[in-house]
Amino acid sequence: MVHTYEVLVDIKEFPNQVGNTFTRETTRYEIEAESKEIADGMAFQKAKSEHPKGTEYDIRVTRLLK
């Protein structure tokens, strides 16, 4: 059975490799998946495609919405 999960992903991104300044943001996704583990992986792939310069991705499946 497919459920809708709320997934929060903290992303740490270095805009250039010269300095050590970085940006950090949290992105919220609603992922339809059969399990929390699948929702976790899908959120990681989505965050990685939206933030290709990201160096750290902290993924949290927080709620079951449906």
GROMACS elastic network, one bead per residue, 0.5 to 0.9 nm:
[ bonds ]
;  ai    aj funct       b0    kb
    1    33     6  0.82406   500
    1    34     6  0.57403   500
    1    35     6  0.86666   500
    2    32     6  0.62839   500
    2    33     6  0.51661   500
    2    35     6  0.76673   500
    2    66     6  0.86758   500
    3    31     6  0.81307   500
    3    32     6  0.55009   500
    3    33     6  0.55682   500
    3    34     6  0.59722   500
    3    35     6  0.74902   500
    3    64     6  0.71230   500
    3    65     6  0.73877   500
    3    66     6  0.54174   500
    4    30     6  0.63382   500
    4    31     6  0.54714   500
    4    33     6  0.64193   500
    4    34     6  0.85365   500
    4    39     6  0.85838   500
    4    63     6  0.86196   500
    4    64     6  0.61025   500
    4    65     6  0.53087   500
    4    66     6  0.50280   500
    5    29     6  0.81046   500
    5    30     6  0.56013   500
    5    31     6  0.52389   500
    5    32     6  0.62884   500
    5    33     6  0.74147   500
    5    35     6  0.87488   500
    5    36     6  0.74601   500
    5    39     6  0.68903   500
    5    61     6  0.67822   500
    5    62     6  0.74080   500
    5    63     6  0.56871   500
    5    65     6  0.54910   500
    5    66     6  0.72784   500
    6    28     6  0.71033   500
    6    29     6  0.58961   500
    6    31     6  0.64903   500
    6    39     6  0.87246   500
    6    60     6  0.85518   500
    6    61     6  0.60016   500
    6    62     6  0.56664   500
    6    63     6  0.51006   500
    6    64     6  0.63537   500
    6    65     6  0.65748   500
    7    27     6  0.83331   500
    7    28     6  0.58330   500
    7    29     6  0.51734   500
    7    30     6  0.62349   500
    7    31     6  0.70788   500
    7    39     6  0.75874   500
    7    40     6  0.73198   500
    7    43     6  0.68722   500
    7    59     6  0.70093   500
    7    60     6  0.56018   500
    7    62     6  0.57198   500
    7    63     6  0.73432   500
    8    26     6  0.65721   500
    8    27     6  0.57385   500
    8    29     6  0.63699   500
    8    30     6  0.88978   500
    8    43     6  0.82722   500
    8    58     6  0.81477   500
    8    59     6  0.59460   500
    8    60     6  0.52271   500
    8    61     6  0.64224   500
    8    62     6  0.69781   500
    9    25     6  0.82243   500
    9    26     6  0.54578   500
    9    27     6  0.52600   500
    9    28     6  0.64633   500
    9    29     6  0.80180   500
    9    43     6  0.75023   500
    9    44     6  0.76904   500
    9    47     6  0.73180   500
    9    57     6  0.63739   500
    9    58     6  0.54458   500
    9    60     6  0.62897   500
    9    61     6  0.86657   500
   10    24     6  0.70428   500
   10    25     6  0.57294   500
   10    27     6  0.65234   500
   10    28     6  0.89930   500
   10    56     6  0.78288   500
   10    57     6  0.56771   500
   10    59     6  0.65433   500
   10    60     6  0.84869   500
   11    23     6  0.80815   500
   11    24     6  0.55621   500
   11    25     6  0.54166   500
   11    26     6  0.61280   500
   11    27     6  0.77008   500
   11    47     6  0.79443   500
   11    51     6  0.79700   500
   11    54     6  0.62565   500
   11    55     6  0.75536   500
   11    56     6  0.57761   500
   11    58     6  0.66423   500
   11    59     6  0.88113   500
   12    22     6  0.67457   500
   12    23     6  0.58327   500
   12    25     6  0.68284   500
   12    26     6  0.89802   500
   12    53     6  0.86754   500
   12    54     6  0.55937   500
   12    55     6  0.58344   500
   12    56     6  0.51209   500
   12    57     6  0.67141   500
   12    58     6  0.87673   500
   13    16     6  0.89602   500
   13    21     6  0.88647   500
   13    22     6  0.54760   500
   13    23     6  0.52474   500
   13    24     6  0.63038   500
   13    25     6  0.85358   500
   13    51     6  0.77123   500
   13    52     6  0.86228   500
   13    53     6  0.57596   500
   13    55     6  0.56986   500
   13    56     6  0.72521   500
   14    17     6  0.68338   500
   14    19     6  0.84107   500
   14    20     6  0.72520   500
   14    21     6  0.64694   500
   14    23     6  0.64862   500
   14    24     6  0.89643   500
   14    53     6  0.65297   500
   14    54     6  0.67463   500
   14    55     6  0.71753   500
   15    19     6  0.88538   500
   15    21     6  0.77618   500
   15    22     6  0.65344   500
   15    23     6  0.76878   500
   15    53     6  0.69176   500
   15    54     6  0.86694   500
   16    19     6  0.66966   500
   16    20     6  0.82180   500
   16    21     6  0.82696   500
   16    22     6  0.85233   500
   16    53     6  0.86958   500
   17    20     6  0.73406   500
   18    21     6  0.89441   500
   19    22     6  0.85853   500
   27    47     6  0.79459   500
   29    43     6  0.69365   500
   29    46     6  0.88006   500
   30    39     6  0.88832   500
   30    43     6  0.85833   500
   30    65     6  0.83776   500
   31    39     6  0.58797   500
   31    40     6  0.86644   500
   31    42     6  0.73451   500
   31    43     6  0.70607   500
   32    35     6  0.88524   500
   32    39     6  0.69254   500
   32    66     6  0.89911   500
   33    36     6  0.73593   500
   33    37     6  0.87069   500
   33    38     6  0.60586   500
   33    39     6  0.54339   500
   33    42     6  0.83697   500
   34    37     6  0.85107   500
   34    38     6  0.67225   500
   34    39     6  0.76465   500
   35    38     6  0.53360   500
   35    39     6  0.63001   500
   35    40     6  0.86549   500
   36    39     6  0.50034   500
   36    40     6  0.60589   500
   36    41     6  0.87380   500
   36    61     6  0.67302   500
   36    64     6  0.88364   500
   37    40     6  0.50595   500
   37    41     6  0.64459   500
   37    42     6  0.87448   500
   37    61     6  0.87167   500
   38    41     6  0.51950   500
   38    42     6  0.61607   500
   38    43     6  0.85906   500
   39    42     6  0.51031   500
   39    43     6  0.60698   500
   39    44     6  0.85628   500
   39    61     6  0.74418   500
   40    43     6  0.53012   500
   40    44     6  0.62967   500
   40    45     6  0.88612   500
   40    59     6  0.66325   500
   40    60     6  0.72983   500
   40    61     6  0.65021   500
   41    44     6  0.50842   500
   41    45     6  0.63317   500
   41    46     6  0.86773   500
   41    59     6  0.88524   500
   42    45     6  0.52020   500
   42    46     6  0.61987   500
   42    47     6  0.86318   500
   43    46     6  0.50487   500
   43    47     6  0.60337   500
   43    48     6  0.84172   500
   43    59     6  0.74993   500
   44    47     6  0.51848   500
   44    48     6  0.59917   500
   44    49     6  0.85798   500
   44    57     6  0.72632   500
   44    58     6  0.86232   500
   44    59     6  0.69858   500
   45    48     6  0.50915   500
   45    49     6  0.61721   500
   45    50     6  0.86457   500
   46    49     6  0.52506   500
   46    50     6  0.62406   500
   46    51     6  0.85408   500
   47    50     6  0.51140   500
   47    51     6  0.58422   500
   47    52     6  0.80493   500
   47    54     6  0.85914   500
   47    57     6  0.78878   500
   48    51     6  0.51256   500
   48    52     6  0.53275   500
   48    53     6  0.81200   500
   48    54     6  0.69433   500
   48    57     6  0.81049   500
   49    52     6  0.55954   500
   51    54     6  0.54848   500
   52    55     6  0.84638   500
   54    57     6  0.71670   500
   61    64     6  0.82750   500
